[in-house]
Amino acid sequence: MGALTRGRYLVLTGVLLLVSCTVSVISKGATGDAHSDSLPSAQGTLPHFIQEPEDAYIVKSNPIKLRCRATPALQIFFKCNGEWVHQNEHFSHEYKDLNTGLKVREVMINVSRQQVEDFHGPEDYWCLCVAWSHLGTSKSRKATVRIAYLRKNFEQDPQGKEVPINGMIVLHCRPPEGVPVAEVEWLKNEENLSSHTDENIDMRADHNLIINEARLSDSGNYTCLASNIVARRRSTTATVIVFVNGGWSLWTEWSACNVPCGRGVQKRSRTCTNPAPLNGGAFCEGMSVQKITCNALCPIDGGWDEWSDWTACSSQCERQRTRECNSPTPRHRGKMCDGNSEATENCTDGLCTQSMDSSNDVALYSGLGAGIIAVAILVVAVMLYRKNHNEYGVDVIDSSALAGGFQSFNFKTTRQGNPLLLNSAMQPDLTVGRAYSTPLCFQDGTDKELFDPLPDIKVKVQSTFMVSLGVAERAEFHAKAPAETFPRDLGRDCCTVDRRKKGLLTLNGPLSASREQRRINGVFGRPGGRLVVPNTGVSLLVPHGAVAENMSWEMYMVINQGEASDQTLEGCEILLGPEVTYGPPGLDLFSPVAMTIAHCAEVDAENWNIQLKRKTQDSKWEEVMSVEEESTSCYCLMDSSCCHLLLDQPGSYALVGEPLTQAAVKRLKLAVFGSTEAGSLSYSLRVYCVDDTPHAFQGVVAAENSRGGQLLEEPKTLPFRANTFSLQVSIQDVPQFLWSIKPFTTCQEFSFPQVWCSNQQPLHCAFSLERYSPATGQLSCKISVRQVKGHEQILQVYTAVAETEKESVPFFMQTDCTITSQTGPKAFKIPLSIRQRICATFDTANAKGKDWQLLAQKLHLDRNLGYFAKQRSPSAVILSLWEARHQDTADLDSLASALEEIGKIHSKSSSSKDQDDPEHVVSSNHIQAGGVCVTDTLTNRNTHDSAADDTG
């Protein structure tokens, strides 16, 4: 019996039952023979479901049971996937509810694995209940039935690593695909980890394990455990080693010269015990013993001079004579003369008298009086001095003064050399993430550039290292800053200072190289191509077929460098990347172009409101779309460091962000450059803080290239929060006995508006040092860059400062340094024939809808599908966006894997359909065959490209 006949049979059966029940009720009413023991029912109501079928999973080959109960109900039947289940497959019984006294009918069916596998529809296998009563029918909820599984292989296994103590440990884990979704646990040495018992452990919703500050006890074997109702899977074990790099202790005192007389040696020592290296940590670099020569002078013993004449006989009838130990004087630890220096004898030859000399008493009392007066004057002078100077303190003494000018350096391993660095073998200090609650120092720099020397202002020492440069208003500003949400009242004018005084945002020096507009152009026809602005993270992809046949356009792309870009921004909006213009105006293309712009935001919808804006003819910004909203006019895909746009209209575009909370973060790139002044002992260190985009950093590179500056440390990234607190730059651990620095210039500050609203313009401050001796050939120090109540980064400087001719090194080593325009097939990763075959396959509709939607899903581009739906070829636009997103990685394997997976899906679909649907069979076979062929071709193309890169 067919499905339609079966359905009609069930409906007729229900109608007959209703008629028979009605006749029975009427006949009983007419005869008046009502049985008191019959089951009561709620007459005059529709059936009410007491129990509805619930979603279920089929584990292995075990069938599942679906149940439903209703009252009052004459009959209950199941309907699965739009078709009635046969009456013979129902198990039903009726009973009386003891609480309500109503008749309750319960029905159950079994659903097997084979039934679910044989079903192929646009949604999951589903069933619902339909209950009949005298007044009509009621339907229950739909219950879905899915086959539970859990694949064997993890999509990403955790990788072992070596981490320095107090560093951050991040172990990534992506569990196998499964239904239901697998839950993830972490094991350490086969014991469960929990973030509830250890606050240092953070288990994110993305299954990653984060240990904020590594401890020695965190070393061990970590395993990711994934499980659902079907199975339990273990990842490969990742071994984590927390190591401690050795550190030098303080130097001992210099020993005595090892010879008592003549030329000898003095030495002092230190040990690698502060701390001692552990778990493979690097041993201390440098010398453990220092030696210097010493000249020990030979001792000369003293000798007596001749006695003086006898004095006159005194009133006590005595006379004296003296001699001195100066023939020779004892030197260089020589012995003193033996014997007395004075001799006394009696003179009783009648020449002595007993008269008192009163002049001795006068001299004694005069001396005492003069001493008392001198002490009183000294006490008064000290009190007046302290009264006049009680509000003054002392300058900061950095920690290098305690080390005697000798610095220790510790590098664990040699990293890959960076041609920018003078000493590329140095291991960078990755200290980051320390939070502070009080300001380190303040500087009133609202009317002066940070490059200028600081004025003579008052200094108060608040602790051994925290200094405030006497600006009461600034201190009050920090103290009153809210702690929870971003201040909206500040948002209206948080960038007013910087937009009014642009001098705060510019370098103290020529920037002509970075102020020029970066413009590139190329001629494009039907084959399409790509425009790339070198070293800026900005590119434009013109798809194949976007230009009409037998036609060409001369297209250009410009990065605008003027200051007018941010003048028209409102409130606390800032530029997250460069302003980019492409044209010409009136450009008419068949498909949208794909533009890529680098940005500096830590993308988070809860903390940022990020919008794409376009400049109007009157140079004002208008909103095109918000990146979190869907739009059919353009498409915006935000990655961690780049934004990929699909645009139909030429013009000037910019990515603009407005912070919603104080947790909003934009990334800053920090770099330190140095240069010597010809013919002098001075050395200049320049620290740059710039938005973390390649374009913004290129302005720094151009300025330093013109100055002859050398990059002294690998540039680092600092998260800068929207908490209204300033950014402070300080220099530490300068060898005090080798270098001097101007007082009160060891710490400098950028205000919050200067940094937050820099809008791709570089900020910098400078430290001027001077050698005491031309023989000093090296400089070692640390540059601390920190945000008050935020993060800190340390730039380790260790460089030679000798005035030698240094070889010029290019600042950028990317492959696109010289290539600005590519046309035709060489501009694309996907071969044209493969692209056309994919579009022909996936732009065709099948029984499950548009195949291009499945393509977008497998390529992780499945948001804002309405934009693709309005295109002539949705698949072509999806592939253009994929090309723009992977222009640097050229990861054709991911595209091949997606197509292979789609081919498997359609292979299962075609094998389960009846032969009565030939159109579906042809479509599925087409996709299957096309998917396998395309996958092989892409794999071969990717292998060929890799081989070409290796040989090249």
Disulfide bonds with the S-S distance in Angstrom:
Cys68-Cys129 2.24
Cys80-Cys127 1.97
Cys173-Cys224 1.97
Cys257-Cys294 1.82
Cys261-Cys298 1.38
Cys272-Cys284 2.09
Cys313-Cys347 1.53
Cys317-Cys352 2.31
Cys325-Cys337 1.81
Cys441-Cys747 1.57
Cys494-Cys572 1.86
Cys495-Cys757 1.60
